[in-house]
Every structure is written in C-alpha cells, then in structure tokens.
Amino acid sequence: MIITVSGTPGSGKSTVSKILVEKLNAKRIYVGGIRRELARDKGMTLEELNEYAKTHPETDVDVDKKASAEARELEKNNQIIIVEGRTQFHFLPESLKIYIKVDFEEGAKRIWKDLQNKQTKEKRNEGKITSFEQTKKRIIEREEEDAARYKKYYGFDHRDESQYDFVLDTTNITAEQATDKAMKYINLKQEKKN
C-alpha cells in the first residue's frame, strides 16, 4: 500500500507521517526534505529554490518523478510506503490520498515555534525569518507560489480537496489525535481491501 500525504504548511504533515511510519512499520519518502537538500546543494534557501523553480521546472518535476518511482519500487517488497509531498497524490493515483490542513494562523504559530529551535531551523532551511508576522506572510506567499508552479507544470491545484480520499483538519487537535483519525481511516480501507 502507498499512502500519499499532502496539505498546508504547519498542518502537521511531517509529524503525522512520522507517527504513521512507526504505527504501520512503513517506509517514508519526504519530498520536502529532498527539495530542502537540493536547495542546500545549490547554496540556496528553500525560498530561493522556489524562486529559481519558477523558471527551472526540473527542480519540481524531477524530484516528484523520482519520489514516485522510488515508492513504487519499495512497494514491490510488500512494504507500506508513506510519501509526503504536496503533488504525490497526482504521481501515485493508486495511492490512498490524505490531505492535512490547518488554519493559516495556527499553521504559522506552529512553524514559528519550530523555528525557535536552532536545529529545526537549520533543517527547514527557510531563510532569514525573524518574526511571527514574517512567518505568516511567508507561508501564505509560499502556498500561492507553490500552487502557481504546480498549476503551470502539472495542470492542477493541490489545494482542491476533492482530489483526496481523506481530508483532515488539525487546527484544533494534537498530532496524536490527527494520527488516530488517519489510522482509523487507513484501517477501514485495508479491511475493505481484504
């Protein structure tokens, strides 16, 4: 089984994906991590890479194709795969598609809190963000920029919830509660499959 996880910034996509990996004894492919690494390799922040990506589609397309190919290869070994990436539901149409969303204010609070940790800040490679307001502004801009690139390169808006099998709003719940809801849905789908 392949499970794709998409969603909005600060919604807990990564946290939920990591917990699902443990609960399902799955493998995780994190597209955001691959792109952050690509940015580092190019001596850029994620923001700079996203700007560069407007005229260099390979920074999205090659990464997305590589991630989906890797997921299909891993699945051949009867492995459950969690692929976390905003467009992976499109590249893996056979997947169980989960969309995790959060109110932008709450998402910004979560990201700002994460950025207070030096190690997390380095890992996220967001560039120089010095305030909560700047964080909020940046994630709104990034969401629009990402959506514009995906529409240009792939012809869809990843925020259209009708494309997903399960939509989860984490605004007022913890990551554990969100994971429990996702697990119930996944278990239900597995039971129907068997």
N, C-alpha and C positions, 0 to 999 in steps of 0.2 A: 504494500500500500504506500502511495505517495500522498502526503498532506502538504498543501501549499498554504503559507500564511502571508497575508498582505495586510495593509492597514495604514493608519495615520500615525504621524510622529508622536512619540510619547504614549502610545496606547498600550504598551507592554508586549508588543510582538515578540521581542527577543526573550524577555523573561518567561512568557508563556511557552514559547518554543523550546527553551532550555528545560523547563519542567516537564513538558510533554516528552522530550527526548528521554529523560530519566524514567518516567512512568511507562513508556512504551518500549523501552530499550531500543530506541531508534537511532539513526544517524542524522546529523543536522548539516545542511548546506546553508550558509548565511551569505546571501548575495551582497548585502550592505557591507559586510566585512571584506568581501573580495574587492568591492569598489573602494573602500577606505584604504586597503592595501595598495591598490592601483594608484590612488592619489599620492600616497607616501612615496611609491616608486618613482613617480613623476615629479616629486618635490612640491606637491600641491596639498592644500587643504581640501576637504570634501567640497566645500563651496566653490573653490577654484576649479576642481574637476568637473563639477556640474555645469559651470560656465563654459568650460572647454568642450564639454559633451554636446553643447548646442550645435557645434559645427563638426564634431567628431563622433558620429553615431556608434562607431565600434566600441567606445567606452561603455555603452549600454548593451548593444546588440551582441557583441562577442561574449561578454560576461554572462548575459542571460542564456545564450545558447549553450555555453559551457556548463553552466549550473544545471540546466535541464537534462543535458546529455549525461552528466555525472549521476543525477538522480535516477535516471532510467537504468544506468549500468549497475548501480548499487541495489536497485530493486530486484534485479535478476537473481540476487543471492537470498531471496525471500526476506529481505530486510525492510523494515518500515523506515521511510525517509521523510524527514520534515525539511521542506525547502522554504526558507524565509526570504521573501523578496517580493516587491510590490507587483511585478509583472509575471511572476512564475505561474500563476493560475492559467495564463494565456499559453505559455510554452508547454505546460503539462495539463492539457484539457481533461485527461483521465484522472487527475488528482481529486482528492477531497479538498475543496476550496474554502478556506476560512479567512474572513475579513475581520480584523480587530480595529475598532475605532474608539476615539476619546474626544471629548470636548477640547477645543484648541487651548483654552485657558489652562485646563488641567494637564494636558499634554506638555505645555510649556513649563508648568511648575515642576513636573517630573524630570524633564530634560535639564532644567536649570539646577535642580537638586543634584542630579548626576554629575553635572559639570563642576560642582564644588569639590568633587573628588579628583585629585590630580591624575591618578592612574586612569580613571574612567574618561577624563577629559582628553588625555593623550590618545586613548583607544578610539574615541569618537572622531578625533581629527576634524572638529567643526570649524577651526579657525579661532580668531580672537573675538570671543563673546564675553562682555563684561557686566551685563545686567539681565534681569528677568525680562524687561521690556524688549531688549535686543533679541533675546532668545525667542520670545513670542513672535516678533516681527520676522525673524529669520526662518522659523519653521513654517509660517504662513507663506512666505516667499518661496521657500524650497518646495513646498507641496504644489504650488502653482507651476513652478519651473519644471518639476518632475512630470506633472500631468501634461504639460505642453510638449515635452520631449517624447513621452510615451504615445501621445496622440499623433505626433509627427512621424515617429519611427514605426509604430505598431497599429495605429488607427483606432485606439480605444482609450477610454478614461478609466483608469484603475479604481477610481472612487465610486463607480457605478455599482451599487451593492447588489443589483440583480444578477451580476456575473458570478456570485458566490453561493456556495451551498449553505454556509452558516455565517451569520453576522453577529458579532459580539461587541457590546458597548461596555467598556471598562471604566467609564467616568466615575462611577460610584461604587466600584468593587475592587477588591485586592487582586493581585496576580494569582494567588491561590484559588480564590473564588472563580476567577476567569478560567483558570486551567480546569477546574472541576466541571464547569459548564461545557468547555470544549471536549473534555474526556467523555462526558455523558453522550454528547453528540457522536463522537468517533466510535464509541462502543455500540451505540444504536446502529450506525452504518455497518459496522463489522458484523453484527448479529444478522442484519438483513442480507448481507453478502453471503453468509454461511448458511 
